Amino acid sequence: MAYVQPQRRPLDLAGFWMLLGLAFVFGANNVLIKLGNEGLQPVFFAAARSVLAGAVLAAWMAWRRIGFRPDLWRAGLLIGSAFAAEFFFLFIALDLTTVVRASVLFYAMPLWLAVAAHFLFPGERLTAPRMLGFGLGFAAVVLVLAGQAPGEALAGQSLAGDLAALAAGMCWAAIVICARLTPLQAAPPETQLFWQLLVSAPLLMALAPLYGGAFVREFDGVQLAIFLTHSLAIASGFVFWFWLLLRYPASSVASFSFLTPVLSAGLGWLALGEPVTAALPVALALLVAGLVLINRRPRG
């Protein structure tokens, strides 16, 4: 049976609650990666996650009789490469910098998506309020890059991690663009994610030796639980995210993640005891305000 793409509609109450729950799932994402990096080398961790999540997703698709769509191999290679780049940078970022800092930089993704949508997607142009939102969000990024707490890692490592988190967010925006501008937009979200996992697994495995160090650091039962939780729960969250992307405007889905950096940074501070400078709450406030304005649409 052919997949019928649902009609996109304005964000409603059901979508609000679904996106709110997803924000909590994504808020825990960076914390799980940070903890998992203690057991596995970051790029190898990302590759292994793609392998396990891909196997589970393949079983789910077979059970639900969801087509793999080998005819989409060109779009699949493109979106899978962007997915590999996103998590290559994100896992490295969380090995070199804190969850608190990475949360602001990575979840600034809607800023870059809004700029791309202005040129690529009809009806999603940057109005004056949205331009102001971009300016506020960009100021938050600059504020994070400029400040550092005394208790954080070496400045060189932290800066490299910060820039990697920024690059990961840009790659995430590229994934959304690929999903909207290629034939994958007419495919089920499971098919979209399966292509990403299928392509990213070998790419990340090939890139893992370049990062250096042993693939296994200090892996125990706790690390196994973190790996399984991250691989399965977070991967299913991305399926749900793409499902929402097919039903609501891309900017609405992406920009609703204004809660995610706050939740992620809060978990980094509460669960990991990471240092927080006076500038970071200001940066979070600027980012949230910016994302709210970016998500704003004219009436009528």
VENCORUR-V173369 format. One record per residue. N is the residue number from 1. SS is DSSP state (H for helix, E for strand, C for the rest). PSI is psi in degrees with one decimal (none if undefined). NEAR is the number of other ideal C-beta (glycine too) atoms within 12 Angstrom. Layout:
n=N ss=SS psi=PSI near=NEAR
n=N ss=SS psi=PSI near=NEAR
//
This chain:
n=1 ss=C psi=132.0 near=8
n=2 ss=C psi=145.1 near=10
n=3 ss=C psi=130.2 near=25
n=4 ss=C psi=118.0 near=10
n=5 ss=C psi=127.9 near=22
n=6 ss=C psi=158.1 near=17
n=7 ss=C psi=130.0 near=10
n=8 ss=C psi=139.8 near=23
n=9 ss=E psi=162.7 near=15
n=10 ss=C psi=154.6 near=19
n=11 ss=C psi=124.1 near=26
n=12 ss=C psi=-174.5 near=15
n=13 ss=H psi=-41.2 near=10
n=14 ss=H psi=-43.7 near=15
n=15 ss=H psi=-36.1 near=26
n=16 ss=H psi=-50.0 near=20
n=17 ss=H psi=-35.4 near=15
n=18 ss=H psi=-41.6 near=25
n=19 ss=H psi=-32.9 near=33
n=20 ss=H psi=-45.6 near=22
n=21 ss=H psi=-38.9 near=22
n=22 ss=H psi=-30.8 near=34
n=23 ss=H psi=-37.9 near=35
n=24 ss=H psi=-40.5 near=24
n=25 ss=H psi=-48.4 near=32
n=26 ss=H psi=-28.0 near=42
n=27 ss=H psi=-31.5 near=32
n=28 ss=C psi=-9.8 near=33
n=29 ss=H psi=-51.0 near=44
n=30 ss=H psi=-33.8 near=47
n=31 ss=H psi=-43.7 near=37
n=32 ss=H psi=-39.6 near=40
n=33 ss=H psi=-43.7 near=44
n=34 ss=H psi=-45.8 near=39
n=35 ss=H psi=-39.0 near=33
n=36 ss=H psi=-28.3 near=40
n=37 ss=C psi=-18.1 near=40
n=38 ss=C psi=-22.7 near=24
n=39 ss=C psi=-29.7 near=30
n=40 ss=E psi=149.4 near=36
n=41 ss=C psi=135.2 near=30
n=42 ss=H psi=-49.5 near=40
n=43 ss=H psi=-36.5 near=38
n=44 ss=H psi=-38.3 near=36
n=45 ss=H psi=-47.1 near=41
n=46 ss=H psi=-41.1 near=47
n=47 ss=H psi=-46.2 near=36
n=48 ss=H psi=-36.4 near=35
n=49 ss=H psi=-42.1 near=45
n=50 ss=H psi=-37.8 near=42
n=51 ss=H psi=-50.7 near=26
n=52 ss=H psi=-47.9 near=26
n=53 ss=H psi=-36.9 near=38
n=54 ss=H psi=-40.1 near=34
n=55 ss=H psi=-43.6 near=21
n=56 ss=H psi=-41.6 near=26
n=57 ss=H psi=-37.1 near=36
n=58 ss=H psi=-41.5 near=25
n=59 ss=H psi=-41.9 near=16
n=60 ss=H psi=-43.3 near=25
n=61 ss=H psi=-37.0 near=28
n=62 ss=H psi=-41.3 near=15
n=63 ss=H psi=-39.8 near=11
n=64 ss=H psi=0.0 near=19
n=65 ss=C psi=46.7 near=13
n=66 ss=C psi=128.1 near=25
n=67 ss=C psi=142.0 near=21
n=68 ss=C psi=-31.2 near=27
n=69 ss=C psi=67.1 near=25
n=70 ss=H psi=-18.4 near=15
n=71 ss=H psi=-12.7 near=15
n=72 ss=H psi=24.9 near=30
n=73 ss=H psi=-32.9 near=19
n=74 ss=H psi=-50.0 near=18
n=75 ss=H psi=-34.4 near=30
n=76 ss=H psi=-41.9 near=31
n=77 ss=H psi=-38.7 near=23
n=78 ss=H psi=-51.0 near=27
n=79 ss=H psi=-31.5 near=42
n=80 ss=H psi=-36.0 near=38
n=81 ss=H psi=-40.4 near=27
n=82 ss=H psi=-38.1 near=36
n=83 ss=H psi=-43.7 near=44
n=84 ss=H psi=-42.7 near=37
n=85 ss=H psi=-41.7 near=33
n=86 ss=H psi=-50.0 near=39
n=87 ss=H psi=-21.4 near=51
n=88 ss=H psi=-50.0 near=36
n=89 ss=H psi=-40.4 near=40
n=90 ss=H psi=-44.8 near=50
n=91 ss=H psi=-37.4 near=44
n=92 ss=H psi=-41.6 near=40
n=93 ss=H psi=-43.8 near=41
n=94 ss=H psi=-3.5 near=46
n=95 ss=H psi=-21.6 near=38
n=96 ss=H psi=-22.4 near=30
n=97 ss=C psi=178.9 near=45
n=98 ss=C psi=160.0 near=41
n=99 ss=H psi=-38.7 near=44
n=100 ss=H psi=-48.2 near=46
n=101 ss=H psi=-44.5 near=50
n=102 ss=H psi=-30.2 near=50
n=103 ss=H psi=-41.3 near=53
n=104 ss=H psi=-43.9 near=52
n=105 ss=H psi=-42.5 near=47
n=106 ss=H psi=-44.3 near=50
n=107 ss=C psi=12.1 near=48
n=108 ss=C psi=5.0 near=49
n=109 ss=H psi=-43.4 near=48
n=110 ss=H psi=-21.8 near=44
n=111 ss=H psi=-48.0 near=45
n=112 ss=H psi=-35.1 near=36
n=113 ss=H psi=-39.6 near=43
n=114 ss=H psi=-40.2 near=42
n=115 ss=H psi=-44.3 near=28
n=116 ss=H psi=-41.0 near=29
n=117 ss=H psi=-31.4 near=34
n=118 ss=H psi=-36.4 near=22
n=119 ss=H psi=-23.4 near=15
n=120 ss=H psi=-31.4 near=24
n=121 ss=C psi=116.5 near=25
n=122 ss=C psi=139.3 near=11
n=123 ss=C psi=1.9 near=17
n=124 ss=C psi=42.6 near=32
n=125 ss=C psi=157.2 near=21
n=126 ss=C psi=107.8 near=28
n=127 ss=C psi=177.2 near=22
n=128 ss=H psi=-46.4 near=14
n=129 ss=H psi=-36.4 near=21
n=130 ss=H psi=-34.0 near=31
n=131 ss=H psi=-39.8 near=21
n=132 ss=H psi=-41.2 near=22
n=133 ss=H psi=-41.8 near=34
n=134 ss=H psi=-42.1 near=37
n=135 ss=H psi=-42.0 near=24
n=136 ss=H psi=-43.5 near=30
n=137 ss=H psi=-40.7 near=43
n=138 ss=H psi=-37.0 near=30
n=139 ss=H psi=-36.1 near=26
n=140 ss=H psi=-41.9 near=40
n=141 ss=H psi=-46.1 near=37
n=142 ss=H psi=-40.0 near=24
n=143 ss=H psi=-40.3 near=29
n=144 ss=H psi=-43.9 near=44
n=145 ss=H psi=-28.1 near=28
n=146 ss=H psi=-22.3 near=20
n=147 ss=C psi=153.0 near=28
n=148 ss=C psi=135.4 near=28
n=149 ss=C psi=148.6 near=22
n=150 ss=C psi=-30.0 near=12
n=151 ss=C psi=2.2 near=14
n=152 ss=C psi=-179.8 near=28
n=153 ss=C psi=177.4 near=24
n=154 ss=C psi=142.1 near=14
n=155 ss=H psi=-41.0 near=18
n=156 ss=H psi=-43.8 near=14
n=157 ss=H psi=-45.0 near=21
n=158 ss=H psi=-42.2 near=34
n=159 ss=H psi=-42.8 near=24
n=160 ss=H psi=-42.1 near=25
n=161 ss=H psi=-40.9 near=40
n=162 ss=H psi=-45.7 near=40
n=163 ss=H psi=-34.6 near=27
n=164 ss=H psi=-39.3 near=34
n=165 ss=H psi=-39.1 near=46
n=166 ss=H psi=-43.7 near=37
n=167 ss=H psi=-36.8 near=30
n=168 ss=H psi=-41.4 near=41
n=169 ss=H psi=-38.0 near=42
n=170 ss=H psi=-38.1 near=30
n=171 ss=H psi=-35.2 near=33
n=172 ss=H psi=-43.9 near=42
n=173 ss=H psi=-37.7 near=35
n=174 ss=H psi=-33.6 near=31
n=175 ss=H psi=-43.8 near=42
n=176 ss=H psi=-42.5 near=45
n=177 ss=H psi=-42.5 near=34
n=178 ss=H psi=-40.4 near=38
n=179 ss=H psi=-25.7 near=44
n=180 ss=H psi=-27.9 near=34
n=181 ss=H psi=-1.2 near=22
n=182 ss=C psi=170.0 near=28
n=183 ss=H psi=-11.7 near=23
n=184 ss=H psi=-18.8 near=39
n=185 ss=H psi=-22.9 near=27
n=186 ss=H psi=6.2 near=23
n=187 ss=C psi=154.9 near=36
n=188 ss=C psi=154.7 near=33
n=189 ss=H psi=-31.8 near=36
n=190 ss=H psi=-40.1 near=38
n=191 ss=H psi=-41.9 near=41
n=192 ss=H psi=-47.7 near=45
n=193 ss=H psi=-35.8 near=41
n=194 ss=H psi=-40.7 near=41
n=195 ss=H psi=-38.5 near=44
n=196 ss=H psi=-44.3 near=48
n=197 ss=H psi=-39.9 near=42
n=198 ss=H psi=-43.0 near=34
n=199 ss=H psi=-38.7 near=34
n=200 ss=H psi=-31.6 near=43
n=201 ss=H psi=-55.9 near=34
n=202 ss=H psi=-34.7 near=19
n=203 ss=H psi=-46.6 near=28
n=204 ss=H psi=-36.7 near=42
n=205 ss=H psi=-36.3 near=25
n=206 ss=H psi=-30.6 near=18
n=207 ss=H psi=-18.9 near=27
n=208 ss=H psi=-44.6 near=33
n=209 ss=H psi=-24.5 near=15
n=210 ss=H psi=-27.4 near=17
n=211 ss=H psi=-25.2 near=28
n=212 ss=C psi=166.5 near=14
n=213 ss=C psi=165.2 near=18
n=214 ss=C psi=144.2 near=15
n=215 ss=C psi=-34.1 near=22
n=216 ss=E psi=123.8 near=20
n=217 ss=C psi=-85.6 near=19
n=218 ss=C psi=80.9 near=17
n=219 ss=C psi=122.5 near=23
n=220 ss=C psi=-165.2 near=16
n=221 ss=H psi=-39.5 near=11
n=222 ss=H psi=-43.0 near=16
n=223 ss=H psi=-36.6 near=23
n=224 ss=H psi=-42.3 near=20
n=225 ss=H psi=-40.6 near=18
n=226 ss=H psi=-43.7 near=31
n=227 ss=H psi=-46.0 near=34
n=228 ss=H psi=-42.0 near=22
n=229 ss=H psi=-47.1 near=26
n=230 ss=H psi=-43.5 near=40
n=231 ss=H psi=-41.3 near=35
n=232 ss=H psi=-50.7 near=25
n=233 ss=H psi=-45.4 near=26
n=234 ss=H psi=-39.5 near=37
n=235 ss=H psi=-41.9 near=41
n=236 ss=H psi=-31.8 near=25
n=237 ss=H psi=-36.4 near=32
n=238 ss=H psi=-35.1 near=40
n=239 ss=H psi=-45.6 near=33
n=240 ss=H psi=-39.0 near=26
n=241 ss=H psi=-42.6 near=38
n=242 ss=H psi=-32.8 near=38
n=243 ss=H psi=-42.4 near=29
n=244 ss=H psi=-34.6 near=37
n=245 ss=H psi=-28.9 near=40
n=246 ss=H psi=-16.7 near=32
n=247 ss=H psi=-18.5 near=25
n=248 ss=E psi=158.3 near=30
n=249 ss=C psi=143.8 near=31
n=250 ss=H psi=-42.9 near=40
n=251 ss=H psi=-33.9 near=45
n=252 ss=H psi=-45.2 near=36
n=253 ss=H psi=-47.0 near=41
n=254 ss=H psi=-43.8 near=43
n=255 ss=H psi=-20.5 near=43
n=256 ss=C psi=-16.4 near=35
n=257 ss=C psi=15.1 near=46
n=258 ss=H psi=-23.1 near=42
n=259 ss=H psi=-27.1 near=29
n=260 ss=H psi=-46.0 near=43
n=261 ss=H psi=-34.3 near=47
n=262 ss=H psi=-45.9 near=32
n=263 ss=H psi=-43.4 near=32
n=264 ss=H psi=-46.4 near=43
n=265 ss=H psi=-39.4 near=40
n=266 ss=H psi=-40.2 near=28
n=267 ss=H psi=-37.5 near=32
n=268 ss=H psi=-38.3 near=37
n=269 ss=H psi=-45.0 near=26
n=270 ss=H psi=-47.5 near=17
n=271 ss=H psi=-34.2 near=21
n=272 ss=H psi=-7.9 near=27
n=273 ss=C psi=32.9 near=16
n=274 ss=C psi=147.7 near=30
n=275 ss=C psi=146.6 near=24
n=276 ss=C psi=121.4 near=30
n=277 ss=C psi=167.2 near=26
n=278 ss=H psi=-24.8 near=14
n=279 ss=H psi=-25.5 near=25
n=280 ss=H psi=-44.5 near=36
n=281 ss=H psi=-35.7 near=23
n=282 ss=H psi=-43.0 near=22
n=283 ss=H psi=-41.6 near=37
n=284 ss=H psi=-43.2 near=40
n=285 ss=H psi=-42.3 near=24
n=286 ss=H psi=-42.0 near=33
n=287 ss=H psi=-46.1 near=45
n=288 ss=H psi=-44.9 near=34
n=289 ss=H psi=-41.2 near=28
n=290 ss=H psi=-42.2 near=38
n=291 ss=H psi=-35.7 near=42
n=292 ss=H psi=-44.3 near=28
n=293 ss=H psi=-37.1 near=29
n=294 ss=H psi=-35.0 near=44
n=295 ss=H psi=-10.3 near=37
n=296 ss=C psi=138.1 near=28
n=297 ss=C psi=143.2 near=24
n=298 ss=C psi=146.3 near=12
n=299 ss=C psi=158.4 near=6
n=300 ss=C psi=none near=3
//
